[in-house]
Amino acid sequence: MDLRTTYMGLELRSPIVVSACPLSEDLDNILKMEDHGAGAVVLFSLFEEQIRQEHAHYDAIMAATNHMFAEAVDFFPELDDYHVGSAQYLELIRQAKERVDMPVIASLNGITNEGWIQYAAEMEAAGADGLEMNVFWIPADIRLRGEEVEARYLEIIRAVKAVVQIPVAFKLNPYFSGIAHFADQVSRNGADALVLFNRFYQPDFDIHKLKVLHNLRFSDAAEIRLPLLWIAVLYHRIGASLAATTGVQSANEVVKYLLAGADVAMTASALYKYGIGYLKNMHHDLKEWMQEMGFTSVEAFKGVMSQQNISDPVAYERANYIHILENAKP
């Protein structure tokens, strides 16, 4: 079976990619990911705040961002909360590129134009094959209009694309009012790929201690439906590659995302649950499904369930809502 795919111009041997997570902090883990068939690895995110702390500019960052919401300062981690510093991150890119053949994609979580530009360039210089921009910014200022939020995102993309030659993926969140239009604008402003969707880690409450909890809940397969919808809608309608990054727990989700039109499906939660070796199981099951269905390559079935290719395109719009409610009747 031919599992090859092309993602933001990069040739991958498999559509199963390891998404940004702390598992990639260890070079041995990256080697295992390649050994078990991963098409590429997106390294864990480097946060601009940690770099600024290292350069003694932390106060400036807080002053520039704490107007977003009153409690912003409390949400900045201490430097000890980060496992790997910026110099170590760049060195990890260099070492990984020396040891693996699969693409190594850096991930940057920035907050200022200066940070995005400087550190994106440093990651490219270290040898990264691509860059994933993880914009984790909650526009909580009630005076901030939607157009201003979108303009900020597009400004960041243009700034980064002006200084790097490697392909750039943009990790998009699902909270824009016109997702399809904004996705097209992101692509037109230079993004080589869209990663759907950024999974914001929202806080929880301890109702007895009256404290905000910062615990992590892994994604599950039921969460694929929102990105599945938008990948199916956007397939072949925008110029950027499409990556799916939510709820990939098995080969089933990989297949569904590819049928919708994704170039790659990214997974991390499943590897935490079952170990990095689980990648081999996912590839085995993907090949088994392809053989059962008579597909000899990923390209043969990619996008066949997209809105563009199905016989009833309105199934992705209002008609589907009506059908679901009708089928749910007791």
C-alpha positions in Angstrom: 0.0 0.0 0.0 1.3 3.5 -0.9 0.8 5.7 2.1 2.7 8.7 0.7 1.2 12.1 0.9 2.2 15.7 0.4 1.7 18.2 3.2 2.5 21.9 2.7 4.9 20.9 0.0 6.7 18.3 2.0 6.8 14.7 0.8 5.7 12.3 3.6 5.9 8.6 3.7 2.7 8.4 5.8 -0.3 10.7 6.5 0.0 9.9 10.2 1.9 12.7 11.9 2.8 13.2 15.5 1.3 16.5 16.6 3.0 19.0 18.9 3.3 17.6 22.4 5.9 17.1 25.1 6.7 13.6 23.9 9.0 15.2 21.3 11.1 16.8 23.9 13.2 13.6 24.0 15.3 12.8 20.9 14.9 9.1 21.6 11.2 9.5 21.3 11.5 11.2 18.0 13.6 8.3 16.7 10.9 5.8 17.9 8.3 7.9 16.1 10.1 7.4 12.9 10.9 3.8 13.5 7.1 3.1 14.0 6.2 4.8 10.8 5.3 8.5 11.5 5.2 10.6 8.4 6.6 13.6 10.3 6.8 15.1 13.8 5.7 18.5 14.9 7.9 19.4 17.9 6.4 20.6 21.1 5.7 24.4 21.1 8.4 26.9 22.1 6.7 29.7 23.9 7.8 33.3 23.4 7.3 34.0 27.1 10.0 31.5 28.1 12.4 33.0 25.7 11.7 36.5 26.9 12.3 35.4 30.4 15.6 34.0 29.4 16.5 37.4 28.0 15.2 39.3 31.0 12.3 40.9 29.0 9.5 39.2 30.8 8.2 42.5 32.3 7.9 44.0 28.9 5.8 41.1 27.6 3.4 41.3 30.6 3.0 45.0 30.1 2.3 44.5 26.4 -0.4 41.8 27.0 -2.0 42.2 30.3 -4.6 44.7 28.9 -6.3 41.7 27.3 -7.9 40.7 30.6 -7.3 41.7 34.1 -6.0 38.4 35.3 -3.5 37.9 32.5 -0.4 38.2 34.6 -1.5 35.2 36.7 -1.6 33.0 33.7 2.1 33.4 32.7 4.1 30.4 33.9 7.3 30.7 35.7 10.5 29.8 33.8 10.8 26.6 35.9 7.5 25.4 34.4 9.2 24.9 31.0 11.1 21.7 30.4 13.3 22.9 27.6 14.8 26.4 26.9 15.2 28.1 23.6 18.8 27.0 23.0 17.9 23.4 23.8 15.0 23.6 21.4 17.1 24.7 18.5 19.7 22.1 19.4 17.0 19.4 19.4 16.0 20.5 15.9 19.6 20.1 14.7 20.1 16.7 16.4 16.8 15.4 15.1 17.6 16.5 11.5 20.9 14.6 11.8 19.2 11.4 13.0 15.9 11.1 11.1 14.7 11.2 7.5 11.1 12.3 8.2 10.4 16.0 8.2 10.8 17.8 11.5 8.4 20.7 11.9 9.0 23.3 14.6 6.2 24.8 16.6 6.1 28.3 17.9 3.6 29.9 20.2 4.2 33.7 20.1 2.5 36.9 21.2 4.4 39.7 19.5 5.5 40.4 15.9 9.1 40.6 17.1 8.9 37.2 18.7 7.3 35.5 15.8 9.9 36.9 13.3 13.0 36.4 15.4 12.3 32.8 16.6 10.8 31.6 13.3 14.0 32.6 11.6 16.1 30.9 14.2 14.1 27.7 13.8 14.6 27.7 10.1 18.4 28.3 10.6 18.5 25.3 12.9 17.2 23.1 10.1 13.5 22.8 10.6 11.7 21.5 7.5 8.6 23.6 8.4 7.0 25.7 11.0 3.7 25.4 12.7 2.4 28.6 14.1 0.3 28.0 17.3 -1.6 31.2 18.0 -3.1 30.7 21.5 -4.6 34.1 22.0 -8.0 34.6 23.7 -9.4 38.0 22.7 -11.2 38.6 26.0 -11.2 42.4 25.7 -14.9 43.3 25.2 -13.9 46.3 23.1 -12.0 44.2 20.5 -14.0 43.7 17.3 -13.9 40.5 15.2 -12.3 42.3 12.3 -9.4 43.4 14.5 -8.9 39.9 15.7 -8.7 38.6 12.1 -6.4 41.4 11.1 -4.0 40.5 13.9 -3.8 36.9 12.7 -3.2 37.8 9.1 -0.5 40.3 10.2 1.3 37.6 12.0 1.3 35.3 9.0 2.6 38.0 6.7 5.3 38.9 9.1 6.6 35.4 9.4 6.3 34.5 5.7 8.4 37.6 5.0 11.4 36.2 6.8 11.4 32.4 6.3 11.6 30.2 3.2 10.4 27.0 4.8 6.6 26.2 4.6 4.4 27.6 7.4 1.3 25.9 8.8 -1.2 28.0 10.8 -3.1 26.3 13.6 -6.5 27.8 13.4 -9.2 27.8 16.1 -12.9 27.2 15.3 -14.3 30.4 16.9 -14.3 32.8 13.9 -17.7 33.7 12.7 -16.9 33.0 9.0 -14.5 30.1 9.2 -14.5 29.3 5.4 -13.8 33.0 4.4 -11.2 33.4 7.1 -9.5 30.1 6.2 -9.3 31.4 2.6 -7.8 34.7 3.8 -5.2 32.9 5.9 -4.2 30.8 2.8 -4.1 33.9 0.5 -1.9 35.7 3.0 0.8 33.1 2.8 0.0 30.1 5.0 1.1 26.9 3.3 -1.2 24.7 5.5 -4.1 25.0 7.9 -4.2 22.8 11.0 -7.8 22.3 12.1 -8.4 22.9 14.9 -6.3 24.5 17.7 -7.7 22.9 20.9 -7.7 25.6 23.6 -7.0 24.2 27.0 -9.7 25.9 29.1 -9.6 26.0 32.9 -11.8 24.0 35.2 -13.0 24.9 38.7 -12.5 23.1 42.1 -15.9 24.0 43.6 -14.8 23.1 47.1 -11.4 24.9 47.2 -12.7 27.7 44.9 -9.6 27.4 42.8 -9.0 27.5 39.0 -7.7 24.1 37.9 -5.2 23.7 35.1 -5.6 20.0 34.3 -5.3 18.4 30.9 -8.1 16.3 29.3 -7.0 14.3 26.3 -9.1 14.5 23.2 -11.3 11.6 22.2 -12.7 10.3 18.9 -16.0 12.0 19.3 -14.3 15.4 18.8 -13.4 14.8 15.2 -16.8 16.0 13.9 -16.2 19.7 13.8 -12.8 19.6 12.0 -14.2 16.8 9.8 -16.9 19.1 8.7 -14.7 22.0 7.8 -12.0 19.9 6.2 -14.7 18.4 3.9 -16.0 21.9 3.1 -12.6 23.5 2.5 -11.0 20.7 0.4 -9.9 22.0 -3.0 -11.5 25.4 -2.2 -8.4 27.0 -0.7 -4.8 26.8 -1.8 -3.3 25.6 1.6 -2.8 22.0 2.6 -5.2 20.7 5.3 -4.2 18.9 8.5 -6.5 17.4 11.1 -5.4 17.4 14.7 -8.3 16.6 17.0 -9.5 13.2 18.2 -7.2 10.9 16.2 -7.4 7.8 18.5 -7.1 5.1 15.8 -6.9 4.4 12.1 -10.6 5.0 11.9 -10.2 8.7 12.5 -7.3 8.8 10.1 -9.4 7.3 7.4 -12.3 9.7 8.0 -10.1 12.7 7.9 -8.4 11.6 4.7 -11.8 10.9 3.1 -12.8 14.4 4.0 -9.8 15.8 2.3 -7.0 16.2 4.9 -3.5 15.6 3.7 -2.4 14.4 7.1 -4.0 13.4 10.4 -2.1 14.4 13.6 -2.1 12.4 16.8 -0.8 12.8 20.3 -3.4 11.7 22.9 -3.4 8.2 21.6 0.4 8.0 22.0 0.1 9.1 25.6 -2.5 6.4 26.2 -0.9 3.5 24.4 2.7 4.5 23.8 4.6 5.6 20.7 4.6 2.0 19.4 0.9 2.4 18.8 1.8 4.2 15.6 2.6 0.8 14.1 -0.9 -0.5 15.0 -2.5 2.6 13.4 -0.5 2.0 10.2 -1.4 -1.7 10.1 -5.1 -0.9 10.5 -5.0 1.8 7.9 -3.4 -0.6 5.4 -5.9 -3.3 6.3 -8.8 -0.9 5.6 -7.3 0.2 2.3 -6.9 -3.4 1.2 -10.5 -4.2 2.2 -11.8 -1.2 0.2 -9.6 -1.8 -2.8 -7.5 1.4 -2.5 -3.8 1.0 -3.3 -2.8 4.5 -2.3 -3.8 7.3 0.0 -4.2 9.6 -3.0 -6.9 7.2 -4.4 -9.4 8.0 -1.7 -8.3 11.4 -0.3 -11.2 13.8 -0.5 -13.8 11.4 -1.9 -16.2 12.3 0.9 -15.5 16.0 0.7 -18.4 18.4 0.0 -17.0 18.9 -3.5 -17.1 15.2 -4.4 -20.2 13.7 -2.7 -23.5 13.4 -4.7 -25.4 15.4 -2.1 -23.3 18.5 -1.1 -26.0 20.0 1.0 -25.5 17.1 3.4 -22.8 19.3 5.0 -25.1 22.2 5.4 -28.7 22.8 6.8 -30.2 19.6 5.3 -27.9 17.5 7.4 -29.2 19.2 10.6 -32.7 18.2 9.6 -31.8 14.6 8.7 -30.0 14.1 12.0 -33.0 15.3 14.0 -35.3 13.1 12.0 -33.1 10.1 12.5 -33.0 10.7 16.3 -36.7 10.3 16.7 -37.6 7.4 19.0 
